[in-house]
């Protein structure tokens, strides 16, 4: 969605999308770190 907005030069809510993307990234990062910690001896 963010890419499409950039291509069409319609960036009204880009900051909101970037903020949401960063939050989701942090959640995935935390989940992956927890999974890796389970696998380490």
HELIX and SHEET records of a PDB file:
HELIX    1   1 UNK A    2  UNK A    7  1                                   6    
HELIX    2   2 UNK A   14  UNK A   39  1                                  26    
END                                                                             
